[in-house]
């Protein structure tokens, strides 16, 4: 396989605090010998576990980048045992454009793994993570929120895995993050995800969904800041006591939790985030946006549960996921 063209301007083997870039050559109309520069910080102090922390996998999600730029600016080597690699803007071109996918190639970073060293810019970045960064890591945290099109209850999540020991490690790390909700998450489209790349390597992996609407709030940003430090303490990289509060445990047991519309229209929600619904309850009505005088189409709950995610824009298209449910574990 060809070598990846990305080079790091920091030395991953050196102790101390280093700020630099992952530099990807990118020849374009306005810069023949230009490059994409993805900011990276490493804080290292001797031997110990390695945490790989990422935000901006999707470019319109902001809690992770906010938590990680602050951590990169404040974390000191003397406080660390092992290594912390921080990339607040994993898909930097998408982040700078404020878009879910990269404006350079139209590719979704979180559906691009294992990537290609000779592919599009997004595929090259994914390949570098797959072959260089993920193998270094023991614990991987990838921040997400709903972006411009979804809104979530703030939760940390892990996935159901075949390896029971790995599953237990991921659950413990998720719980240590200590978001207001903790979810055993089901993916609607898992092919090519960063999550799967990390989990297939046996890594302890945690992800989040911390709000949405293409913005961050003081509450959701603070959840991210608290959670990343709690996770580093849990991993033995930082010392101190975690800051914790009650977290409600939720599970997604089958695909009925996803409520997808076959029709477009003006969305009229009957429920909000955190509401409990029974099977058959009205979740939303869709009003025709091309004609008046027509009755709305109804979206009803396919199962009982708690509303953990909802479509954010007021207008839906056919195929949009309008709502996601989960069941509470007692």
TAJO-V346266 format. One record per run of one state. SS is the DSSP state (alpha for helix, beta for strand, coil for the rest). FROM is the first residue (numbers start at 1). LEN is the number of residues. If there is no record, write none. Layout:
# TAJO-V346266
<<SS;FROM;LEN> <SS;FROM;LEN>>
This chain:
# TAJO-V346266
<<coil;1;6> <beta;7;2> <coil;9;7> <beta;16;10> <coil;26;2> <beta;28;1> <coil;29;2> <beta;31;1> <coil;32;3> <beta;35;11> <coil;46;4> <beta;50;5> <coil;55;8> <alpha;63;12> <coil;75;2> <alpha;77;3> <beta;80;1> <coil;81;1> <beta;82;6> <coil;88;4> <alpha;92;6> <coil;98;11> <alpha;109;3> <coil;112;9> <alpha;121;16> <coil;137;2> <beta;139;4> <coil;143;7> <beta;150;3> <coil;153;2> <beta;155;5> <coil;160;4> <alpha;164;14> <coil;178;3> <beta;181;5> <coil;186;8> <alpha;194;7> <coil;201;3> <beta;204;6> <coil;210;8> <alpha;218;17> <coil;235;3> <beta;238;1> <coil;239;9> <beta;248;4> <coil;252;3> <alpha;255;3> <beta;258;3> <coil;261;4> <beta;265;5> <coil;270;6> <beta;276;2> <coil;278;4> <beta;282;6> <coil;288;9> <beta;297;4> <coil;301;4> <beta;305;7> <coil;312;3> <beta;315;2> <coil;317;4> <beta;321;8> <coil;329;2>>
